[in-house]
């Protein structure tokens, strides 16, 4: 199967080199163009799966590229790269149909996450009828008590306009939670602007909230507000902000935040603020490391994102979801993990959380010999760490009720998989063979994240 092909467009060679290096490591074939004309020529000559383009380039800018690319290939996924103060142009790009915006300088992992997500959604969900997409919470995979609580909190928070503070370990999925909250709210379809700590420092300097005299009417400040107009402003790693940056951020939020009283009827244009922290900010406040006034400004609705070790029973569902995404992006037949393999994976505490699970899963799938991934494919360091950890909820360490629930779950998933594979994804025949009615069988499929289309694809058919 060919690698997915990305066309990166920028007039700065070092940016193109970085995009090629980062995305190639993630398995993509990356080609480059230095301006709009060269990019359009490449699009006419070859097939690409995604365009990654800067906006401010000599001659015809990135907006023209987006317009003409949409005419050539209407459903082409497009991600915009932008630095400040070109933020107003980024607003126009989103309005014209760009799928996402990545700010420069970008975090390498963030760029890869955005590209994966845009490619995953390239089936056309952007063009569906507008309306609150509460089903977006299904992206928070799992049925453990911790995950169910998280989804319920997201649903309740999405119905409000208040600031939200996410607290969770690295790799636990804080940005996914923020985007899910955005997509489940009435702001879905509007811009979602993500900034991490270092980028926020640079942005505040450029928009007039840096050292020296502050000017809240600076056009860049209005541009940042305009970019997230009606949407959400995600501030990641706020616990890493230096004291001076905290003060500038508080000033910006006081002048431009979503819950400031509207002026001249412009309240709807103000972004909703969603902040995220690895550390407990209340502890940081008591230690004098974080401003108390900024903490209260951000912590209107606190929401804790649980680490993976607190929801290990979600691993089969998570692995299945990640496998489906992996297969789609690489256009490969779906694989499966053996029950014993999933059980071993659930005996590891995953300090890197879902991000570590994704990386390990991709490594295992890439190196596995056949269609089934087994315990033999688990990296030795994971097996050794799991064996050395104490108190890991392996089956022998569970109380009877938990062990029974875990074993039943493993059996049910394996049983459903076998029937669906035998009947080529036909739910009616599979349910009949199981002695269940169709709706009961479908409920079990949803419980374990199984999709009938995956089994039809395995036989070379297109998903319905």
N, C-alpha and C positions, 0 to 999 in steps of 0.2 A: 504494500500500500504506500502511496506517495505521501510525503509530509505535507501538511497544510502550508500553503504559500502566502507569505505576507509581503506587501509592497510598502516599504518605508520611504517617506518623502520628507526631505529637509535640506536646507541650503548649507547646513553646518556639517562638514564631514565627520567631526568627532561624535556628533549626535547619532549619525547614521551608523558609525562603527559600533557605538555602544548598543544601539537597538539590535544590530545584527548579532553581536556577541551574546546579549542577554536572551533574546528570543530563540537563537539557535540552540542554546543550552536547554531550552524548554521543548525542543523537538521540532521547531518550525524551520522551513526553508525561507530565508529572508533575502529579498532583492531590494535594491535601492534606486532612488531617483533624486536629483538635486533641485528640480523645479517642477512646476505644474505641467508644462508642455512635455517634459520627459516622462512624467508619470502617466499622462493620458496616452502617450505613445505606447508605453508598456502595457497599459490596460487594454488597448486595442489589439495588441499582439499576443498576449498570453492570458491565461486564467489565473486569477488570484482569489484567495479566500477572505482576505481582509486588507484594508488600506489603513496605514498609520501615517498621518500627515501633520506637519507643522502648518501654522496659519500664516505667519509673517515671512514671506519669501520675496525675493526680487522679482519684478515683473508681475505675472498673474499670481494672486495669493491663493491660500488654501481654500478660501470660500469658493472661488471659481472652480477649483479642483473638485470640491464636494458636489457642486451643482452639476458639472459635466459628468462626473463619475456616476451620479444618480441617473443621469439620462442614458449613459452607456449600459450600466448594470444597476437597475433600480433597487435591488435588494442587497447590494454590496455592503457588508459591515464596514463601518468607518470609525476609527478612533482618532481624536484630535490631540496633538501635542501643543501645549501653549505655555509660554512664560509670561509673567506680568511685565508691563501693564497692558498686554494685549487681551485682557480678560473680556472686554466688551465684544471683541470679535468672536471669542469663544461662545458667548451667548448666542450670537447669530448662527454659529456652526451647529449648536444644539437645536436651535429652532428650525434650521433647514434640514435636519435629519441625521446629524452625526450621532453615533450610538453612545459615545462616552468621551470624556475629556480627561487627559492626564496632564498635570502641571509639571513644568520643567523648573528646576532639576527634579527628576523623578526617582523614586525608590525602585530598584530593579524588580523586587518581588511584587510590588504594587502594579507595575506595568504588566507583568505576566498574568496576575490575577485578572486585570481588566480585559486583557486580550482573551483569556480563557472564557470569561463570562460573556463577552460580546459574541464570540464564536458559538458558544453554547446556545445563545438566544437568537442565532441568525436565522432560525426557521420562520421568523416574521412576527414574533410576539410584539414588536414595537408598533406594528400596524393594526393591532387588534383594537376593538372598540374601547375608548377610554372609560375609566371607572375604577374604584378602589380594588386593587388586586390582592385581596386578602389571602388568596391561594398562594401568594408569594411566600407565606410563612412555611409552606411545605418544603422550601429550600433548607429550613432548619430541620435536618433529618434526624429521626429517632423517635422512640416511644417510651423512653425512660421517664420516670417522674420528673427529673430535673429538666428534661427537654420539653415535656408537656407544660410545665410551669413557665418556662421561657417563652414558648409560643403564645401562651395566654397573656403574659405580660406585654409582649409585642403588640398583640391585638388591642389590648386596652390602651397602651401608650399611643398607638397609631390614631386613635380616635380623638386625641387631644392636640393642642398646639404648643404644649409646654416643652421646655428644654429637657433633654434626656442625657443622663450620664451613664455610660457603659463601663463596667469594671470587669476585667478578665485577663487571664494570662496570655502571653504571646502565643499566637497560633490558635487561639480558642475560637476565632470567628467573629471578632467584634465588628469588623467592617461588613461582613455578611449580615449580621444582625441589624446594623445601621441601614443598609440598603433594603433589607426586608421591611423594616419599619417604615422607611420612605415609600416603598412600593405598596404597602398596605394602607397608606394614608391618602387623604384627598389631594396630597401634593404629588402623587405618582404621575409620571409623564412630564414633570417639571425637572429642572436641573438638579443633580446631586453632585456637589463639589466636595471632594475629599482632600484634606490637607493634613500632613503630619507635623510634628513639632518643629523640626528644622525648616521645613518649607513655610510654616506659619511665621516664623521669625523673619524670613526674607520677605514674605508678602506684606507683613505689617510695616516693615521698613519702607518698602516701595510705595505703599499707598498712603503714606503721610502719617503713620503712627509710630515712627521710629524715634531715635534720639533727637533732641532739639525741640523746636516748637511744633506742636501737634496741630494738624489741620484736618478736622473731620469732614470738611467739605471738599477735600482733595478728590480729584476726578477718579483716581485709582480706587479710593474707598467706595465711591459710588459704583465703580465698575465691579468690584468684588460683590457688593450688594446686588448689583444687577445680574451678575453671573448666576447667583443662587436664587434669583428672584422667584418667589412663589414656591421654591423648592426647599432643599435641605443642605445645610453646611455641616459637614462631618469633620470634626477636629480630633485627630488621632494622637495618642501619646502626649496628652496634655500634662501628664505627671513629669515629663522631661523638660518642660519649659523653664527657662531661667527666670528669676524674679522680675527683671526688667520687661521680658516678653509677656509675663503674666499681667503686668500693669497695662501694657499696651493693648493686650487682648481684651481686658475688662473695659477699657475705654472704647474700643471698637464695638463691643457687644452692647454697651450702654447706648451708643449712638445709632447702631444699625441692627441690633438683634431682633428676633421675631416677636418677642413679647413686649417690646417697647410700644407705648400707645401710638396708634397710627396718626400720621400728620397728613392733612389734606387728602384724606381717603386713601393713602398709600400703604395702609397696613398689610394688605394682601401681598405686596411685593417683597416683604421682609422674609428672610430665610428662617427656617426652623433650625435650631442649633442642636446637634447631637455630638457630644464629646465622648472620648474613650480614654481609659487609663489602665495601665497594667497594675499599678499599685492602688491601695486603698487611700483615696485622697483625704479622708477624714483623719487618718493617721498622719499623713503628710502635713495637714494643717496644724495638728497638735505639736508636731516636731518643728514647726516654723518653716517648712520647706514649700508650702503652697499657701497662697493668699486665701484667707477665709471668705472675703467678699466675692472673689471669683468662684470659689467652691460653691457658695450658696447660689450664685448666678447660674452655674451649670447643673447643679444637683437638684433640679425640681422633681424629676422622676428618675430615681436610681434604678438601675437594671443590671443585675449580675449575670455574666456569661459564664456558665460552669465549665471547668476544665474537663477534658475527656475522661480522666480517671474517675470522675464522679458519675459517669454515664457509660460505663464500659459495655452495658447490655445493648447500647446503640451501635456497636461496631459492625455487626452483620449488615444493618441497614445502611450505615455510612459507607462501608466498603462497596455494597451493591450500587449505591448512587454514584460513587466516585468511579467505579468500573464502567457504568453506563456513559458517564461524561468522557472518560478516557477513550472508550471505543468510538464514540461519535466524533471526537476531535481528530482521532487518528485513522478514522474510517477502517477500523479493524473489526473482525467478528468478536462478539462479546465472550469474555472468559468467565469462569466461575471459581470461587474459592471453596475448598473442601470444608466440611463442618469441623474437622479436627484442626485445620489451619485457623479458622475463625476463632475457635476456642483458645488456641495458643495466643493469638493476637490480643484476646481479651484478658490475658494474664500479665500484660505489660502495662505500666502506668502512664506511658505516653507523655513525658514531660514537655514535648513540643506540640502536644495536642493534635487537633485535626490536621494542621499543616504537616506535622511529622508523619501522621498516618497516610496522608496523600502521597508524600514523597516515598515512603517505604512501599506503599501499594504499587506505585508506578515502577519502582525498581523490581519488585517481585514479578509483576506482569511482564515486564520487558525481558527478564531473564528466564522465565518459566519455559519449559520445553513443549508442553502440550496445552490443550484448552483448559485444563484444570490446574489451579495454583494450589500447591500442597504445603505441608509443614517443611518439606525439604527446601522450599523456596524462601523461607523466612530468613532474613539476615542473621548471621551467627551472633552479632552483638545484641540483637533484640532478644533472642532466645536466652543468652547468657544473663542479660539484665533482668529478664522476667524471672529466671530461676533464682537469682540472688535477692530479689526484692522480697521484703517481708510484708505480710498482711495483704498480699495481692489477692483479689477475690477470685482465685481459681476455684474450680468446682469442689475440690476437697476442702477448701477453706470456707465455703458457704454454709449457712444454716440450711436445714433440709428444704424449707420452702423456697429459698432462693436457688438452691441447686436444682430442684425440680423444675422451677420456672425456666432456668437457663437451658436445661436438657430438653424440655418440651419445645422451647423456641428453636433450638438447633434441629430437632426432628421435623417440626412443621415446615421450616424453610427448605430443608433438604427434600422433603416429601413433595412440596409444591413445585420445586425446581424440576424434580424428576418427571412429574406428570406433564408440566408445561413443555419440557423438552421432548417428551415422547409424542405429544399431540401438536407439535409445531406451534405452540402458543395459542391454540384454540381453547378459550376459556370454558365454553359449553361442554366440550368433550372431556376436558380435564376435570371439571366439577362433577360430571356424571361418573367418571372413573373413581373419583374420591367418595362418591355417595353423598355429595353435598349439593345444595341448590346453588345456582350461579351467584347470587348476591352474597351468600356466605363465603364462597370461594374467593370472590373479588375482595371481600373485607380482609381475608387472610393475605391476599396478594399485596394489598395496600400496607398492611401491617409490616411486611418484610421488604417493601420497596421493590417488588417484582413487577415487570411490565411485559405483557404478552407480546408487544412489538419486538422486544429483544430476542425472543425465541423464533419469531418469523424471520428476522434479519439473519439469524444464524443459518437459515436454510436458503438465504439469498434473496428473500423477498423484501419489499419495501415496507416500512412501518406504516400502519394506517393512521 
